Structures are given as C-alpha cells and as structure tokens.
Amino acid sequence: MAFEFQFQPVLAQSEVLLDGLYLTLELAGTGIVLGGLLGTLLAVLRGVVPALRWPIGVYVEVVRNTPFLVQLFIVYLGLPEAGLRMSAEQAAVITMTLNLGAYATEIVRAGLESVHKSQIEAGLSLALTRWQVFRHVVLGPALARVWPSLSSQFVLMLLSSSVFSFISVQELSGAASNVEQDTFRSFETYIVITVLYLAMAMALRVVLAVLGRVMFAAPVRAR
Amino acid sequence: MIREFGTSELWFVVSSARWTLALTLIALGLGGVLGFVIALARVSRLAPLRWLAAGWIGLVQGVPVLMLLFLSYYGLSLAGLDLPPLVAAGISLSFYASGFLGEIWRGCIQSVPWQQWEASAALALSRAQQYRYVVLPQAVRIAVPPTVGFIVQLVKNTSIVSIIGVVELARAGHLVNNATFQPMRVFCVVALVYFCICWPISLAARWLERRMHVGRAG
C-alpha cells in the first residue's frame, strides 16, 4: 500500500500556520535587533573598559559552549525559581538576546580588532573628535567588514527559534504540532513548515544583504 | 512524590552524556562520509552534480534542525521503516552534519591553489589520483580547525533530539526536573556538563587555527 500525499487538510489550516509564521518573524526580529545591539555594545565595552574584558569573555564562552535549548530552560523554568516570572514569549526573547549577544560580541570584536591603529591616528590628525573617530573610523568599517558573518548568525538565530515550541510558544513549529494533531498528516505538515522556514531564511538573507549595502555604502566600498 | 536533587539524580544526568556523545559520533561518522561526497559533488565537473549538492547544502542550512528531525522521523516511518528514536535521531543529525561539513570541506578543497591542479594534470595524473595524492592531503590540513569547531555545534544540537524521547543530556535534565522540581539547579548542571564537553573542543579548534596560521607564515 503506497502512501498518498494529502496536502489539503494541512493547507486548510493556513490561518494557524500564518499566525505561527508571523510570531516567528516577530520573535526572531526582536531577538536579532536586541542581540545585535547587545553584542555591539559588549564588544565596544570590552575594548574600552579593561576591567570588563574578563567577565564579558566568560559570558561569551559560557553561552557559546552550551545548547540554546538548555539556555531556554534555564531562563523559562529556572529564573521563576529565583522569583523572576515571565511569559513563554518573554523568555524566548530574553534567551535569544542573550544567546545572539554572545555570538555577536565575538564577531564584532573581530571586526574592531581588524581596524588598524594608524587609521585611528589618521582620523585624530584630521582633527576629528574622539567620538567621530570611533563612529566613522572604527565602528562603521568594523561592522561593515563583519556584516556577512553577522548576517549568517542572524539566519541561524531565526532557525533556532523553532525550539521555542519546546516551551509551548505558538510560533511556526508550535503551530505545526497543532496542525499535525488536528489533521494527522504529520509528514505533509512538516514539509509545508520546512518550505516556509526555507523561504524565511532566504528572504532574511536577501533583506540583510540589501540592508548591509544601504547601511555601509560608499566609504567602505570605495577602498 | 518530590525528590531531592541528590547524588543519584546527578549521576543520572552526568551518565546520560554518553548518549549525547554517541549521537555526536554517529552524526560525525555518517555525516562525515555523506559530507565528503557532497563536498566532492559540489566541486565536480558535472554541473547537475554541483547543483544537487548546492541544493542539499541550501536545504540543510536553511531549515531548523528540528525540521530535519521531524522530516526524517516521519518520512522514514512512512517509507515503512519503523526506526527506534535513537536511530532516527542519528540519521537526522547526520543529514544536518553533512550539509555543514560538505560546505566547509568544499571551501577547503577550493582553497588549494589552482596551480596544484595544473601541475598534477601536467604530470598525467588522473582526476582520482589528483585528489588522492595532491589536493586532498593539502585540503585536509586546512579542514581540521573548522571541522573541530563544527563539532561544538553538533554536540549542542544533539539536545534537540530530546523531543522524540532519546534520553540524552537535555532529556535527562527534563526528567530529573519533573521529579525534583528544582529547574535552576538541574539545568545549570546540565549546562555545565555540556560546557565541559564543548569548551575543550572549542579551545582545541582555536589552538589548531592559531597553529596553522603560524605554520603558514613560517
């Protein structure tokens, strides 16, 4: 007896799936923005305040060497024990920010270190203020250089958001298990969901590439 | 009945790390073989092979590990194979590893200077001999640091297969937490065990990378 694909029951639930898709985009979008900002901030702080180098290094190593899922459990199940209650969505955003923050710190740090000292001296000798040198000579080019690495990390983050279904967030994977239980068409459901993730990942790559071109236009490419 | 998080619970968590390690090794072995084939296909002279390999890499890297897991779990059972969760988990993690290793190794093969190909072709080596005696020995050297780095990702992503009931570290943590209800303590221990596995591998990857650059400069 051959298996017959039946996509209609799954596609009939498109409303549930679209809600899940929307929540995935919302959560991942928030996490990417916050995590990116946190990473940039920590990478800069690490360079400016020597006392913070060690604690930031520990944070980065701990996050990068433990699974995202376990971090999610610690935030969602562990923190309430310490009196910090939150919704599953809040826990998701917090975990994503902390996780991506660590990876972004490491990536941006590499970018900052690639700026040569002579560049800074050249900037200062042109009578730029310290802030102007930092903004236009150090941070801008550093971010432009590591933007491709940051972009792939952002895409990985989007895909990792699928584990939020473990704490019953109704994002795309969570919606999938609902649809699966309603329709009993497991394989078809996950094929549809896989296609949606693939489309989202491709779209995010394009958006990030365009964003990179807009944000880091002329000054860097001219060289 | 609520239990305390005592020595026996601690031992249960720590000893379940063997399944995490087993899954990592299975995925590394199977995924490594498949990844090697994909890397070769990716740089093949036959365009359809290149497209196929590129498609596979794009699929694996554009989809959550969780989806690879569900697709292989349900797909294989529909194909009439009633697999125990551990095997399904091993297979899906192998697919995951093959996509990433294939892409990493493609880069390594292509980073061997073009002149090496030309020189070996001039010596009338066949394509297979070129790979065997000239290109791969050099590519392997370049491939070691990023491959070791990827193992860390692999170890961490084995946690995802806990959802289909494989009692590896993350699942063991969950079970102990259900019995003791001390999530903070339990999951910090789980995280610590992962850290003890992953950190040395991370350090090794970094050390290998530094050593290779020193070698190149000298």
Interface residues (C-beta under 8 A of the other chain):
Chain A: F3 E61 V62 R64 N65 T66 P67 F68 L69 V70 Q71 F73 I74 L77 G78 L79 P80 E81 A82 V155 L159 S160 S161 S162 V163 S165 F166 S173 A176 S186 F187 Y190 I191 I193 T194 Y197 L198 A201 M202
Chain B: G58 L59 Q61 G62 V63 P64 V65 L66 M67 F70 L71 Y74 G75 L78 V152 K156 N157 S159 I160 S162 I163 A170 G173 H174 N177 Q182 P183 M184 F187 C188 V190 A191 Y194 F195 C198 W199 S202
